[in-house]
């Protein structure tokens, strides 16, 4: 069987936030689930708006390293092609986990979609394991787009309670 729980294996791209600021470096995990007996995997990364978002690096995840297995990792940043495989004829890994982590940089304001394409998984018997993938869209906002309100309380420190009064339409405490 090439899936568990009756569902096909799948890669989902996960980021802490889908809205980021210009200049941010963003980590995006390639999370795989429902996989059964995965020995190796290869995939391509595509970004539909490389002027908005650029790929800095891709680092291997821990999923295929479970059980203290040695793996080799192949990276080709020029063509955005990546692969990881266990070393020696050992069993594959079943379940879910992080296959790789992408680090991308937000270059300018706009929207960009990251896709995992040409995903190819194999079992220890070199049988193909079909893997679906889901894209992620990131929104990049200008650096100074959030306004903040700061104040100084005097005396600081204070032994007693201090009252702070704000005025203005959008004051939120």
BELFENLIN-V306796 format. One record per pair of residues at least 4 apart in sequence whose C-alpha atoms are under 8 Angstrom apart, sorted by the first residue. I is the first residue (numbers start at 1). J is the second residue. Records with the same first field share a line. If there is no record, write none. Layout:
# BELFENLIN-V306796
I: J  J
This chain:
# BELFENLIN-V306796
1: 36
2: 8  9  35  36  37  129  130
3: 7  8  9  34  35  36
4: 8  9  34  35  36  95
5: 34
7: 34
8: 34  35  130  131  132
9: 32  33  34  35  36  129  130  131  132
10: 32  33  34  35  131  132  133  134
11: 30  31  32  33  131  132  133  134
12: 30  31  32  133  134  135
13: 28  29  30  31  134  135  136
14: 28  29  30  31  136
15: 26  27  28  29
16: 27  28
18: 137  138  139
19: 138  139  140  141
20: 24  26  106  138  139  140  141
21: 106  109  140  141  142  143
22: 106  107  108  109  140  141  142  143
23: 105  106  107  108  143
24: 105  106
25: 103  104  105  106
26: 102  103  104  105  106
27: 101  102  103  104
28: 101  102  103  104
29: 98  99  100  101  102
30: 98  99  100  101  102
31: 96  97  98  99  100
32: 96  97  98  99
33: 95  96  97
34: 94  95  96
35: 93  94  95  96
36: 92  93  94  95
37: 91  92  93  94  123  124
38: 64  92  93  94  121  122  123  124  129
39: 64  85  86  90  91  92  93  121  122  123  124
40: 64  83  84  85  86  92  121  122  123
41: 83  84  85  119  120  121  122
42: 81  82  83  84  118  119  120  121
43: 81  82  83  116  117  118  119  120
44: 80  81  82  116  117  118  119
45: 80  81  114  115  116  117
46: 80  114  115  116  117
47: 53  54  112  113  114  115
48: 112  113  114
49: 53  111  112  113
50: 54  112
51: 107  108
52: 106  107  108  109  110  111  112  140
53: 104  105  106  107  108  112
54: 104  105  106  107
55: 102  103  104  105
56: 102  103  104  105
57: 77  102  103  104
58: 75  100  101  102  103
59: 100  101  102
60: 73  84  99  100  101
61: 65  98  99  100  101
62: 66  97  98  99  100
63: 93  96  97  98  99
64: 69  71  84  85  86  92  93  99
65: 69  70  71  86
66: 93
69: 86  87
70: 86  87
71: 84  85  86  87
72: 84  85  86  87
73: 82  83  84  85
74: 82  83  84
75: 80  81  82  83
76: 80  81  82
77: 81
86: 90
89: 124
90: 124
91: 124
92: 123  124
106: 140
108: 140  141  142
109: 139  140  141  142
110: 139  140  141
111: 137  138  139  140
112: 137  138  139
113: 135  136  137  138
114: 135  136  137  138
115: 133  134  135  136
116: 133  134  135
117: 133
119: 130  131  132  133
120: 128  129  130  131
121: 128  129  130  131
122: 126  127  128  129
123: 127  128  129
141: 145
153: 162  164
154: 158
158: 162
166: 171
167: 171
